[in-house]
Amino acid sequence: MRLQLLFLQLIVFPLTFFYVQINGWMWVLQGAQAALIVFHLYIFVRYTKFWRSQRSKDVDGKKSEQVRVIACNIYQYNTEFQRFIDLIEKEDPDVFVTMESNAAWEEAMRPLEKAYPNYQKVTLENTYGMHLYTRLNMHRVETHYFVSDDLPSIEAELETADGHRFIFFAVHPPPPSPTEEDNSKERDGDLLSVAKKVRDYELPVVVVGDFNNVAWARASILFKKTSELIDARIGRGILATFHAKYWLFRVPLDLLFHCTAVFIDKLFIYPSIGSDHFPVGCTFHINLHSEVQEEEVKQLEEDEEEVVEELIEEGKKEESDNR
């Protein structure tokens, strides 16, 4: 909740000088408060357009056709099916993926199958169902269960109309919460398993989904370093997606990471479709000949490699212990 904390700090810090006598330890507390404000601003400034970024440059112009994607945690108990269907029909994406989609949602989305003949359906009633639909050529598709047999991720090898192949990965690990998991072990293990898998792929990679974690959290940073992918939000905005009904507690849980050959043209949030998450929209193209994004790739330190392996094993063990 760093966003909310920063908001409160920016209010409390100046007001303290007006309503509290500043002496002794109060100077120390105000100094600590100022340091935290600077630290939080440093974290968030990279998500603003003030942060220098070369990703929008396409130096040699050898790029694929644009690919349009919509990803949304539709909330399993949301029955406003038509609002989401209307969004897809209006925006006409090349690929869309739903999370928390169960049998009722699968049935509701059947009319879309004519326009999206290639799909992968993982229909579950445990709030971890997932459906992927695309009009792009699908060379292969696979459902992975990295840490638990009821927590799917979908991997698809897709091809644009002009012949550019890429890997599209959709993820939705469980959050640590009183109603879900006691801790974050399964979430972190699942995400880092995906990160390890995509790291050595020769084809361009895009990973999207409800990460149940913010981009600046430790596990997300480890995901970014392990996968050697780029956080699409850098330089484009925080783009908070959850909770759709409570603006004060809104944070960005639905994330998108991509390799250096993928160039994000637009990243944005759609209006509510009745879920507790806002849908995420993205358009991108592929350029295998440009290296301008290489400097944005971060790699694991030696000690972090061990941490990643431990978190993956802990995630698998957590599922075993819960049986």
ZAMARGU-4260 file (C-alpha; in steps of 0.2 Angstrom, whole numbers, plus 5000, padded with zeros to 4 digits):
<rodrens>
0) 5000/5000/5000 | 5014/5012/4996 | 5003/5023/4986 | 4991/5026/5000 | 5005/5028/5012
5) 5014/5041/5002 | 4997/5051/5000 | 4995/5051/5019 | 5013/5056/5021 | 5011/5071/5009
10) 4997/5077/5020 | 5004/5074/5037 | 5022/5080/5035 | 5018/5098/5031 | 5003/5099/5044
15) 5015/5093/5058 | 5024/5109/5057 | 5008/5119/5059 | 5000/5109/5073 | 5015/5101/5083
20) 5029/5109/5092 | 5044/5103/5083 | 5059/5099/5095 | 5070/5085/5100 | 5063/5068/5094
25) 5050/5076/5083 | 5064/5083/5072 | 5071/5065/5070 | 5053/5059/5066 | 5051/5072/5053
30) 5068/5068/5046 | 5063/5050/5044 | 5046/5055/5037 | 5055/5066/5024 | 5067/5051/5019
35) 5052/5040/5017 | 5043/5052/5006 | 5059/5054/4995 | 5061/5035/4994 | 5042/5032/4989
40) 5044/5046/4976 | 5059/5038/4969 | 5049/5021/4967 | 5034/5030/4959 | 5043/5042/4947
45) 5049/5028/4936 | 5030/5024/4932 | 5027/5042/4926 | 5031/5049/4909 | 5045/5060/4917
50) 5055/5044/4917 | 5067/5043/4902 | 5063/5028/4891 | 5068/5023/4874 | 5055/5010/4871
55) 5044/5020/4860 | 5059/5022/4848 | 5059/5010/4833 | 5076/5014/4825 | 5076/5003/4810
60) 5057/5002/4807 | 5057/4983/4804 | 5042/4979/4814 | 5027/4967/4814 | 5009/4972/4812
65) 5001/4979/4828 | 4994/4966/4841 | 4980/4971/4852 | 4977/4962/4869 | 4964/4963/4882
70) 4967/4954/4899 | 4954/4954/4913 | 4950/4946/4929 | 4932/4946/4927 | 4927/4940/4944
75) 4919/4923/4944 | 4903/4929/4953 | 4901/4944/4942 | 4885/4939/4931 | 4886/4955/4920
80) 4892/4944/4906 | 4886/4956/4892 | 4897/4971/4898 | 4913/4961/4895 | 4906/4954/4878
85) 4902/4971/4872 | 4919/4977/4877 | 4927/4963/4866 | 4915/4966/4851 | 4919/4985/4852
90) 4938/4985/4854 | 4940/4970/4843 | 4957/4964/4851 | 4968/4950/4842 | 4970/4941/4859
95) 4960/4942/4875 | 4962/4932/4891 | 4950/4930/4906 | 4954/4925/4923 | 4942/4918/4936
100) 4931/4912/4922 | 4920/4897/4926 | 4907/4887/4916 | 4895/4901/4917 | 4907/4913/4909
105) 4913/4900/4896 | 4895/4898/4891 | 4892/4917/4890 | 4908/4919/4879 | 4903/4906/4866
110) 4896/4919/4854 | 4913/4926/4853 | 4921/4910/4846 | 4915/4913/4828 | 4927/4929/4828
115) 4940/4920/4839 | 4942/4902/4832 | 4958/4898/4842 | 4956/4896/4861 | 4961/4887/4876
120) 4949/4884/4890 | 4953/4880/4908 | 4936/4880/4916 | 4937/4879/4935 | 4925/4884/4949
125) 4938/4888/4961 | 4941/4907/4955 | 4956/4901/4945 | 4948/4897/4929 | 4956/4904/4913
130) 4951/4906/4895 | 4962/4912/4881 | 4954/4917/4864 | 4963/4923/4848 | 4961/4926/4830
135) 4979/4924/4827 | 4987/4908/4821 | 4990/4897/4836 | 5005/4885/4833 | 5004/4877/4850
140) 4996/4880/4867 | 4999/4872/4884 | 4991/4873/4901 | 5004/4873/4915 | 5002/4869/4933
145) 5018/4874/4941 | 5015/4873/4960 | 4997/4866/4961 | 4986/4856/4951 | 4972/4869/4953
150) 4982/4884/4948 | 4984/4885/4929 | 4994/4896/4918 | 4992/4896/4899 | 5006/4897/4887
155) 5003/4899/4868 | 5014/4901/4853 | 5005/4914/4842 | 5009/4921/4825 | 5004/4938/4818
160) 4996/4940/4801 | 5013/4945/4794 | 5022/4930/4801 | 5030/4936/4817 | 5029/4922/4830
165) 5029/4926/4849 | 5025/4917/4866 | 5010/4923/4875 | 5009/4918/4894 | 4994/4921/4905
170) 4996/4919/4924 | 4985/4921/4939 | 4993/4915/4955 | 4984/4915/4972 | 4985/4930/4983
175) 4990/4929/5002 | 4974/4933/5011 | 4962/4926/5024 | 4951/4919/5011 | 4964/4912/5000
180) 4982/4908/5006 | 4990/4910/5023 | 5006/4917/5015 | 5013/4921/4998 | 5023/4905/4995
185) 5012/4898/4981 | 5010/4915/4972 | 5029/4918/4972 | 5033/4900/4967 | 5021/4900/4953
190) 5027/4917/4946 | 5045/4913/4947 | 5042/4896/4939 | 5035/4906/4924 | 5050/4918/4924
195) 5062/4903/4924 | 5053/4895/4909 | 5052/4911/4898 | 5070/4917/4901 | 5078/4906/4888
200) 5065/4907/4875 | 5072/4912/4858 | 5055/4919/4852 | 5048/4936/4859 | 5038/4934/4875
205) 5024/4943/4883 | 5017/4939/4900 | 5001/4946/4906 | 4988/4942/4920 | 4983/4946/4938
210) 4999/4944/4947 | 4991/4948/4964 | 5006/4958/4968 | 5011/4976/4963 | 5026/4979/4951
215) 5037/4987/4964 | 5035/4972/4977 | 5050/4960/4980 | 5042/4945/4971 | 5038/4956/4956
220) 5056/4963/4955 | 5063/4945/4956 | 5051/4940/4943 | 5057/4954/4932 | 5075/4949/4935
225) 5073/4931/4933 | 5063/4932/4917 | 5074/4946/4910 | 5058/4955/4904 | 5053/4973/4905
230) 5039/4980/4916 | 5027/4988/4903 | 5022/5001/4916 | 5039/5010/4917 | 5037/5027/4910
235) 5018/5024/4906 | 5009/5026/4923 | 5004/5016/4938 | 4988/5011/4930 | 4979/5004/4946
240) 4967/4990/4942 | 4960/4984/4959 | 4949/4987/4968 | 4937/4994/4954 | 4924/4999/4967
245) 4935/5007/4981 | 4946/5021/4973 | 4956/5024/4989 | 4963/5007/4990 | 4966/5005/4972
250) 4983/4996/4967 | 4990/4989/4951 | 4989/4970/4952 | 4986/4966/4934 | 5003/4967/4926
255) 5012/4965/4909 | 5030/4961/4906 | 5038/4959/4889 | 5055/4955/4881 | 5066/4968/4872
260) 5059/4963/4855 | 5042/4968/4860 | 5038/4987/4859 | 5023/4993/4868 | 5013/5006/4858
265) 4999/5009/4871 | 4995/5002/4889 | 4979/5008/4897 | 4964/5003/4908 | 4946/5001/4902
270) 4931/5006/4912 | 4923/4993/4924 | 4914/4978/4917 | 4906/4974/4934 | 4922/4965/4941
275) 4933/4970/4955 | 4947/4972/4942 | 4947/4984/4928 | 4952/4976/4911 | 4969/4980/4904
280) 4972/4985/4886 | 4988/4984/4877 | 4994/4986/4859 | 5012/4981/4854 | 5022/4977/4839
285) 5038/4965/4837 | 5054/4972/4831 | 5068/4959/4831 | 5081/4971/4824 | 5081/4984/4837
290) 5091/4984/4853 | 5086/5000/4861 | 5078/4992/4875 | 5092/4981/4881 | 5098/4993/4894
295) 5081/4991/4903 | 5084/4972/4906 | 5089/4968/4924 | 5097/4952/4929 | 5098/4942/4946
300) 5113/4944/4957 | 5121/4928/4963 | 5113/4928/4980 | 5096/4931/4972 | 5097/4915/4961
305) 5097/4905/4977 | 5082/4915/4984 | 5072/4911/4968 | 5075/4893/4969 | 5070/4893/4987
310) 5054/4902/4984 | 5049/4890/4970 | 5053/4875/4981 | 5043/4883/4995 | 5028/4886/4984
315) 5028/4868/4979 | 5030/4862/4997 | 5016/4873/5002 | 5004/4865/4990 | 5009/4848/4997
320) 5007/4853/5015 | 4989/4859/5011 | 4984/4842/5004
</rodrens>
